[in-house]
Amino acid sequence: MKGFKRRSMHDILLVRRYVYHRLPKCLRKRSTYIASLDSPEAVESSHTLSYDRAKPFRDIPGPKGWPFIGTLLQYTGPLKTYDIDNYQSALESRWKQYGPVVKETIGNRTHVRLFDPDHVKIVYQHEGVWPKIVPILESSRKYRETKGMSPGLGNINGKEWNTMRKAIQVVMMRPRDVANFLPFVNEVADDVLNEINARKDPNGNVEHFNSLAGRWNLETAGMICFERRLGALKEGLDSHSQRLLQANHDIFDLSTKLMFVLPWDFITRRRLSKLHYAAEDYFYSDGRELMNTAVSQIKDLVDKDELRDGKFMFLSYLLSNTNLNNKDISITALTLLADGLNATVPALLLAMYCLAKNPEKQEKAFDEIRQHIPEDGYITLDVLNKLSYLKACFKESFRLYPLNLDVKRILDTNIAIGGYQIPAGTVIEMCSFVHQWSPEYFDDPMEFRPERWLRGSKYFRNHHPFIVIPFSHGPRMCIGRRIAEQDMYVMMAKLLNTFRIASPTDGLGLKFQIIQTLDAPVTFTFEQRR
């Protein structure tokens, strides 16, 4: 971060006040958005009596482990019971064996897992206005600390989190403000359509579409953050952008492996940590260059009095906010550049796969898109607001292919759940995904049926709201949700409006890398619509 610090401290001080007054008024009123975050009042303790009557924490069922390492040997070493790539099955096994409330110690971490969505609801009701979480990527948090970087929103709690969240949420959470990025999103999506036509073989196949989807996300994020085309769509498999994708993959893959290293295996830990730091260095060194260039461009425009409304909207907003220092600004932009690769890309691929394998649903989505999209193909916020069936397709693919296996919270008060005491400070993992394929909650659960989410459909039910929650819930809902959804909806609408999509890939599955991702390359077949 040293290069960015030397150059940008002076530049930010020069442009911050100027940029603030060039922003639309709606982006200046930061303190009035989501007012519930302004107060750190303690959560109510009306559950104290039930806590006193509940069974003690030590009685919570769960697998027995060894001193100091718990059940770690079940996940690593020659006698392991579970494959970490298939961590989803491990969690399902614990639920089936021990029930809806399970306690497990892995290494030096003791977690209570909740599988019942009613229990998940209780946690969200008592998480407070400043919910406390476990760092999403502990290894990345340590890397950023070592490099003198901001830890980022996902690695902080309390007042520090509240201040940073309020400082960036307007430009990332309000649909009308996120819609300011639609020109960039449309532009890159149109280029993806051209790339598909250029890359598909005589049978219409584009192999390893995962790579093109990753490049789409890099290119879109580059435009939103820095208003710069990265050229990722045109580069080949042995290219800088591909190495960026690989570095991002390695960060999550190595972070996952580091979670399950035996405490005395110092050699393995050092080797994995070295590889992890190298991947982080590669990814963020490129991001710093993009950041430095964009800040310099903004400074030049300010010096010439040529910074116009709508130019560098994302960075201008961050630069104008006095509650963000230069490290916070940098990590916010770079996190947006990275996070979509781990969540938005697999979400798009899985929704495409579901529609490819269910052509009648694909045609229903196309009929809706054709009805609302203009002739020039440009997708506005008003168009997106009318694509209810397309959005239901994404929600149904989230149900069939859960990307988030757990959401972690640490409550500041004692609470009783499922008849057991859970003391304040306990790490609680909410794992209601186990019910996403359950006939108890969903009719014909293995069928891809977007209609189940649409009011007025004969298949609609009032499904439990705490089962399919891919972006989490409450004040700590994923702050990039609106941007991710907008990117996915625009790309999918343009794909279906242009092509019929099929896939010769069968048996697509998921593997665990902090969150879930595709376990293999996927091929799609694109037939031009007439």
Secondary structure, 3 states (H helix, E strand, C coil): CHHHHHHHHHHHHHHHHHHHHHCCHHHHCHHHCCHHHHCCCCCCCCCHHHHHHCECHHHCCCCCCECCCECHHHCCCCCCCCCHHHHHHHHHHHHHHHCCEEEEEECCEEEEEECCHHHHHHHHHCCCCCCECCCCCHHHHHHHHHCCCCCCHHHCCHHHHHHHHHHHHHHHHCHHHHHHHHHHHHHHHHHHHHHHHHHCCCCCEECCHHHHHHHHHHHHHHHHHHCCCCCHHHCCCCCHHHHHHHHHHHHHHHHHHHCCCCCCCHHHHHHHHHHHHHHHHHHHHHHHHHHHHHHHHHHHHHHCCCCCCCCCHHHHHHHHCCCCCHHHHHHHHHHHHHHHHHCHHHHHHHHHHHHHCCHHHHHHHHHHHHHHCCCCCCCCHHHHHCCHHHHHHHHHHHHHCCCCCCEEEECCCCEEECCEEECCCCEEEECHHHHCCCCCCCCCCCCCCHHHHCCCCCCCCCCCCCCCCCCCCHHHCCCCHHHHHHHHHHHHHHHHHHEEEECCCCCCCEEECCCEEECCCCCEEEEECC
